[in-house]
Amino acid sequence: MSRSSTINVTSESIEYVTAPKALKSEAEIMASWDNKNEIVVSICCLTFNHAKFIEDAINGFLIQETNFAFEVLIHDDASTDNTAQIIKKYVEQYPNIIHPIYQSQNTYSKGYGTFLFNALRVRGKYTALCEGDDFWFDKSKLQTQVDFLEENPEVVMCGHDVIRIDAKNKVILDSELRLSKNKRYSQNKIAMGFNLPSKSAVWRSDLPCLGPKMPFSDTFLFGYYGNFGKAYNFKKAMAAYRIHDGGIWSGISEDRQLVQSYEVRKSLACYSIPRYKSIAQFSLLLFLLEHKERLNITKSEIKTTKASIVKHINLSSFLYLFNYSTSKFLRTLKRKVVSKKIG
């Protein structure tokens, strides 16, 4: 394990991301904590056959410079490669920070929501998420997000931009969010749908949990949490999302991704509280209309969804949907006018 003193995203044009290597000892990390006995952030890491990548993820946790205590909860879902052995080496050096679970049988393939294994162990006021094939490269990430949440009690979760890379750390996309400035999201906007990259997310651990019924999907998780407060994204990229054949999302086909997105949107429309249900149903309707051929959506389902929108509409959601639809219409009209002038 290298003890390099720097970690950077290389060059202004950004072709490659330098994986984190700056490792302090456990004592050095804990020396900056104001209270070593009070965990403030629980970092949840899910991993399976990530032997090529898991060191980057763990190093990204250990480079965090904070004035509060954090723990790293790793759930290894019965990896068949060297993932567990690598984790064990880190546990030997950081026994008070890293707390693993090693499954003897793969739980994901049996239909279990693997996130729950870590969620039940969370001790921190806040929960952070990063899978074993992604990593954080900004040392101030956790401190920045926790400070913000402490100062903004109406915000229940926050994230930041991420860079997409391939298996060799080459940049595929230098910005997932494309934000010109930090952005706050209303609960109406969350119900309509928004992007909080999973490897960027930090949320309040006391948010309600549906338990075993909760679908394991970051899109569902963050959409559901929108029932209880606002969200926020920092424009700064502080993590890398790795695209590779073994990824839990990037590794499946586009058709399967579409089906999963459909299932998540239906679940969100179901579990949204009454105040935001019509907006969630409207978002589902737009999705159904856009993909009705590929998903074989029936006229009956579209009709039922429209009826649900009307049934749950209230003044707040009506105004939001009216403004949303008007803005979308005007943007479409503007594009047509510009296209006609160019033509």
C-alpha positions in Angstrom: 0.0 0.0 0.0 1.5 3.3 -1.1 2.0 6.2 1.2 1.9 8.8 -1.6 1.1 12.3 -0.3 -1.1 13.5 -3.2 -4.2 12.6 -5.0 -5.3 14.5 -8.1 -7.5 14.4 -11.2 -4.9 14.7 -13.9 -4.7 17.6 -16.3 -7.3 20.3 -17.3 -8.6 18.1 -20.2 -8.9 15.2 -17.8 -7.9 12.0 -19.5 -7.3 9.8 -16.5 -8.2 9.9 -12.8 -5.5 9.1 -10.3 -6.8 6.6 -7.8 -6.4 7.5 -4.1 -3.1 6.3 -2.5 -2.5 8.6 0.4 -2.9 6.3 3.4 -2.4 7.3 7.0 -2.3 4.9 9.9 -5.4 4.3 11.9 -4.0 6.4 14.7 -3.2 9.3 12.4 -6.7 9.3 10.9 -8.4 9.2 14.3 -6.1 11.9 15.8 -8.1 14.6 14.0 -11.5 13.4 15.3 -13.0 15.6 18.0 -14.9 12.7 19.6 -13.6 9.2 18.8 -16.5 7.5 20.5 -19.3 9.2 18.6 -19.6 7.9 15.0 -20.9 10.7 12.7 -20.8 9.0 9.3 -21.3 5.4 8.5 -19.8 4.6 5.1 -21.7 1.7 3.4 -19.8 -0.3 0.8 -21.2 -3.2 -1.1 -18.8 -5.4 -3.0 -18.7 -8.6 -5.1 -15.8 -9.8 -7.1 -14.1 -6.4 -7.1 -10.6 -7.6 -6.4 -9.3 -5.3 -9.2 -11.0 -2.2 -7.7 -11.7 -2.6 -4.0 -8.4 -1.1 -2.8 -9.3 2.2 -4.7 -12.7 2.3 -2.9 -11.2 1.6 0.6 -8.3 4.1 0.0 -10.9 6.7 -0.9 -12.5 6.2 2.5 -9.3 6.3 4.4 -8.0 9.6 2.8 -11.0 11.5 4.2 -9.9 14.4 6.4 -12.6 15.0 9.0 -13.0 16.4 12.5 -15.5 13.7 13.2 -15.4 9.9 13.6 -16.5 7.7 10.7 -16.8 3.9 10.2 -16.5 1.8 7.1 -19.1 -1.0 6.8 -18.2 -3.4 4.0 -20.5 -6.1 2.8 -18.7 -8.7 0.7 -21.4 -10.8 -1.0 -19.5 -14.1 -1.2 -16.9 -13.0 -3.7 -15.2 -15.8 -5.6 -12.1 -13.8 -6.4 -9.5 -12.2 -4.0 -11.8 -9.4 -2.7 -12.3 -10.8 0.8 -8.6 -11.4 1.3 -7.8 -7.8 0.3 -10.5 -6.5 2.7 -9.0 -8.6 5.5 -5.6 -7.0 5.0 -7.1 -3.6 5.5 -9.1 -4.7 8.6 -5.9 -5.8 10.2 -4.5 -2.3 9.9 -7.8 -0.4 10.6 -9.7 -2.6 13.0 -11.5 0.3 14.7 -12.6 1.9 11.4 -13.4 -1.0 9.0 -16.1 -3.5 9.9 -16.7 -6.2 7.3 -19.4 -8.9 6.7 -18.3 -11.8 4.6 -21.2 -13.8 3.2 -20.7 -17.5 2.6 -23.5 -17.5 -0.1 -24.3 -14.8 -2.5 -27.4 -13.0 -1.2 -28.1 -10.8 -4.2 -28.7 -13.8 -6.5 -31.3 -15.0 -3.9 -33.2 -11.8 -4.2 -32.1 -10.1 -0.9 -31.7 -6.4 -0.7 -28.0 -6.5 0.1 -27.9 -2.9 1.3 -30.0 -3.9 4.3 -27.1 -5.9 5.8 -25.1 -2.7 6.2 -28.1 -0.5 7.0 -28.9 -2.5 10.1 -25.3 -1.9 11.3 -25.2 1.9 10.8 -24.3 3.9 13.9 -23.6 7.3 12.4 -25.9 10.3 12.3 -25.3 10.3 8.5 -24.9 7.4 6.0 -22.6 7.6 2.9 -22.7 5.2 0.0 -20.0 3.9 -2.3 -19.8 0.5 -4.0 -16.6 -1.5 -4.2 -15.8 -0.7 -7.8 -16.1 3.1 -7.5 -14.0 5.5 -5.4 -13.8 8.9 -3.8 -10.8 11.1 -4.8 -11.5 14.3 -2.8 -10.2 14.3 0.7 -12.7 16.9 1.8 -15.8 15.1 0.5 -17.3 13.9 3.7 -16.4 17.0 5.7 -18.0 19.2 3.0 -21.3 17.3 2.9 -21.6 16.8 6.7 -21.0 20.5 7.3 -23.7 21.4 4.7 -26.3 19.0 6.2 -25.5 20.3 9.7 -26.2 23.9 8.5 -29.3 23.0 6.5 -31.8 20.9 8.5 -34.4 21.0 5.7 -32.1 19.1 3.4 -32.2 15.3 4.0 -29.6 14.2 1.5 -26.8 15.7 -0.6 -24.4 14.6 -3.3 -22.0 15.9 -5.9 -20.9 15.5 -9.5 -18.9 12.4 -10.4 -16.6 11.4 -13.2 -17.2 8.2 -15.2 -14.2 6.1 -15.9 -13.5 2.7 -17.4 -11.7 -0.2 -15.8 -8.3 1.4 -16.4 -9.3 4.8 -14.9 -9.6 6.5 -18.3 -12.3 9.2 -18.3 -15.4 8.3 -20.3 -17.4 11.3 -19.1 -15.9 14.2 -17.2 -19.2 15.3 -15.6 -22.4 13.4 -14.9 -24.5 16.3 -13.6 -23.3 19.1 -15.9 -24.1 21.7 -13.2 -23.1 25.3 -13.7 -23.5 25.9 -9.9 -24.5 24.0 -6.7 -28.1 23.1 -7.0 -30.9 22.7 -4.4 -33.9 20.4 -5.2 -37.4 20.9 -3.9 -39.5 17.9 -2.9 -41.7 18.4 -5.9 -38.6 18.1 -8.1 -37.4 15.0 -6.3 -40.8 13.4 -6.9 -40.5 14.2 -10.6 -37.1 12.7 -10.7 -33.5 13.9 -10.2 -30.0 12.6 -10.3 -28.1 12.1 -7.0 -25.2 9.8 -8.0 -25.1 6.9 -5.6 -21.3 7.1 -4.9 -21.8 10.7 -4.0 -24.7 10.4 -1.6 -24.8 11.3 2.1 -28.1 11.3 3.9 -29.6 11.5 7.4 -29.6 8.0 8.9 -32.8 8.6 10.8 -34.9 8.7 7.6 -37.6 6.1 7.6 -36.8 2.7 6.1 -39.3 0.3 4.5 -37.2 -2.6 5.6 -37.3 -5.8 3.5 -40.0 -4.3 1.3 -37.7 -1.5 0.1 -36.4 -2.2 -3.4 -32.6 -1.9 -3.5 -32.1 0.8 -6.0 -30.4 4.1 -5.4 -33.0 5.8 -7.6 -35.8 4.4 -5.4 -33.9 5.2 -2.2 -33.3 8.8 -3.0 -36.8 9.3 -4.6 -38.4 7.8 -1.5 -36.3 10.1 0.9 -37.7 13.1 -1.0 -40.9 12.5 0.9 -39.2 13.8 4.0 -37.1 16.8 2.8 -35.1 18.5 0.1 -31.9 17.5 -1.6 -28.7 19.2 -2.8 -25.9 18.6 -5.3 -22.5 20.2 -5.3 -21.2 20.9 -8.8 -17.7 19.8 -7.8 -16.8 16.2 -8.9 -15.4 14.3 -5.9 -15.8 10.7 -6.9 -15.4 8.3 -9.9 -18.1 5.9 -11.2 -16.4 3.0 -12.9 -18.1 1.4 -16.0 -17.1 -2.2 -16.5 -18.5 -5.5 -17.5 -19.0 -6.7 -13.9 -20.9 -3.6 -12.8 -24.3 -4.1 -11.1 -25.8 -1.6 -13.4 -23.3 -1.0 -16.2 -22.8 -4.7 -16.6 -26.4 -5.5 -17.6 -28.1 -5.0 -20.9 -30.0 -1.9 -21.9 -33.2 -3.8 -22.0 -32.7 -5.0 -18.4 -31.8 -1.5 -17.4 -35.1 -0.3 -18.9 -37.1 -2.9 -17.1 -35.5 -2.1 -13.8 -36.1 1.6 -14.3 -39.7 0.8 -15.0 -40.0 -1.2 -11.8 -38.4 1.5 -9.7 -40.7 4.3 -11.1 -43.7 2.2 -10.3 -42.5 1.6 -6.8 -41.8 5.3 -6.3 -45.3 6.2 -7.5 -46.7 3.6 -5.0 -44.6 4.7 -2.0 -44.8 8.5 -2.5 -46.8 10.2 0.3 -50.1 11.8 -0.8 -48.7 15.3 -1.2 -46.3 14.2 -3.9 -48.0 11.2 -5.3 -49.6 12.9 -8.3 -46.1 14.2 -9.4 -44.6 10.8 -9.1 -47.5 9.3 -11.1 -47.0 12.0 -13.7 -43.3 11.1 -14.0 -44.3 7.5 -14.4 -46.8 8.4 -17.1 -44.1 10.2 -19.1 -41.9 7.2 -18.8 -44.7 4.8 -19.9 -45.5 7.0 -22.9 -41.8 7.2 -24.0 -41.2 3.5 -23.7 -44.6 1.9 -24.3 -43.5 -0.1 -27.3 -40.3 -1.5 -25.8 -42.0 -2.4 -22.5 -45.3 -3.5 -24.1 -47.3 -1.0 -21.9 -51.0 -1.5 -22.2 -53.6 1.3 -22.8 -55.2 0.1 -19.5 -52.0 0.9 -17.5 -51.7 4.3 -19.1 -55.4 5.0 -18.3 -55.0 3.9 -14.7 -51.9 6.1 -14.2 -53.7 9.1 -15.6 -56.6 8.5 -13.3 -54.3 8.3 -10.3 -52.8 11.6 -11.2 -56.2 13.2 -11.1 -57.2 11.4 -7.9 -54.1 12.7 -5.9 -53.8 16.2 -7.4 -53.5 19.1 -5.0 -52.8 22.8 -5.4 -49.1 22.5 -4.9 -48.6 19.6 -7.3 -51.0 21.2 -9.9 -49.0 24.4 -9.9 -45.7 22.5 -10.2 -47.0 20.3 -13.0 -48.5 23.3 -14.8 -45.2 25.2 -14.7 -43.3 22.0 -15.7 -45.5 21.3 -18.7 -45.5 25.0 -19.8 -41.7 25.2 -19.6 -41.3 22.0 -21.5 -43.7 23.2 -24.2 -41.9 26.5 -24.6 -38.5 24.8 -24.8 -39.8 22.5 -27.5 -41.3 25.4 -29.4 -38.1 27.3 -29.2 -36.1 24.4 -30.5 -38.5 24.0 -33.5 -38.3 27.7 -34.3 -34.5 27.6 -34.2 -34.4 24.5 -36.2 -36.7 26.0 -38.8 -34.5 29.2 -39.1 -31.4 27.1 -39.5 -33.1 24.9 -42.1 
